[in-house]
Amino acid sequence: MDLLQGTLDMLVLRTLLFGPLHGYGIARAIRDTSNEALDIEFGSLYPALKRLELKGWIDSKWDKSELNRKAKFYKLTPAGRKHLTQEHSNWEEFVEAVTSVMGPRRPAPAGVKGQGIK
């Protein structure tokens, strides 16, 4: 599933709400919590992490991974937590607006296989 522009930052911040993680751990957590619907490419993730760090929404430090390898761990800052709260509110408004436009699911017309309009 493709991400809407701007949602990766929000997903990273939300993932880090539960504690520090390295890049691979962040990607894995997003994939796992989305029931494997969202598979984050590292070519997108690492620029997003750098961008979030430059904005002061996350901090990073080098440490040992669970495999005893050197890894950069990222954690949410108080400013990032505040930004996430605002982004979550914006996201809820967006979802509500799109749901209003899309309306409820409609069944498939008679004689047509499938699930109709989702």
C-alpha positions in Angstrom: 0.0 0.0 0.0 1.4 3.4 -0.9 1.6 6.1 1.8 0.0 9.4 1.4 2.6 12.2 1.2 3.5 13.4 4.7 2.2 10.3 6.6 5.6 8.6 7.0 6.8 11.3 9.5 3.6 10.8 11.5 4.0 7.0 11.5 7.6 7.3 12.6 6.7 9.7 15.5 3.8 7.4 16.6 6.1 4.4 16.5 8.7 6.1 18.7 6.0 7.0 21.2 6.6 3.5 22.7 10.3 3.9 23.1 13.6 4.2 21.2 14.2 2.1 18.2 16.8 1.8 15.4 15.8 2.3 11.8 15.2 -1.3 11.0 13.1 -1.6 14.2 11.0 1.4 13.2 10.3 -0.1 9.7 9.5 -3.5 11.3 7.2 -2.0 13.9 5.3 -0.1 11.2 5.0 -3.2 9.1 3.9 -5.3 12.0 1.3 -2.9 13.4 -0.2 -2.4 10.0 -0.7 -6.1 9.5 2.1 -6.0 6.8 0.1 -3.5 4.7 2.8 -0.8 5.1 6.3 -1.9 4.1 8.6 1.1 4.6 11.5 1.4 2.1 14.8 2.3 3.8 15.4 4.8 1.0 12.4 6.7 2.4 12.8 6.0 6.0 16.4 7.3 6.6 15.8 10.7 4.9 12.6 11.0 7.0 14.6 10.2 10.2 17.2 12.9 9.3 14.4 15.4 8.6 12.6 14.7 11.9 15.9 15.0 13.7 16.7 18.4 12.1 13.2 19.6 13.1 14.0 18.6 16.7 11.2 16.1 16.9 13.5 13.1 17.4 17.0 12.6 18.9 19.4 9.9 18.1 22.4 8.2 19.6 24.6 5.3 18.7 24.2 2.1 20.8 24.3 -1.7 20.6 21.4 -3.5 18.9 19.8 -6.7 20.1 22.3 -8.5 17.9 25.2 -6.6 19.6 25.9 -4.5 16.5 26.4 -0.8 16.5 23.1 0.9 15.5 21.7 4.4 15.6 18.7 4.6 18.0 16.0 7.2 17.6 13.8 8.6 20.4 10.9 11.0 20.5 11.6 14.5 22.0 9.0 16.6 23.9 8.7 18.8 20.8 8.1 15.6 18.7 5.4 14.4 21.2 3.6 17.8 20.9 3.8 17.7 17.1 2.5 14.1 17.0 -0.5 15.2 19.1 -1.3 17.9 16.5 -0.7 15.6 13.5 -3.0 12.9 15.1 -5.7 15.5 15.4 -5.2 16.6 11.7 -5.2 13.0 10.6 -8.5 12.3 12.4 -10.1 15.4 10.6 -8.7 14.2 7.3 -10.1 10.6 7.7 -13.5 12.0 8.7 -13.6 14.3 5.6 -12.6 11.5 3.2 -15.1 9.1 4.9 -17.8 11.8 4.3 -16.9 12.0 0.6 -16.6 8.2 0.1 -19.7 7.3 2.1 -20.4 3.7 3.3 -19.5 0.6 1.3 -22.1 -0.4 -1.3 -22.8 -4.0 -2.2 -21.8 -5.2 -5.7 -24.7 -5.0 -8.3 -26.6 -8.2 -8.8 -24.8 -10.7 -10.9 -21.4 -9.0 -10.5 -18.7 -10.9 -8.6 -16.7 -9.0 -6.0 -17.3 -6.8 -3.0 -18.7 -3.8 -4.7 -17.4 -0.3 -4.0 -15.2 -0.3 -0.9 
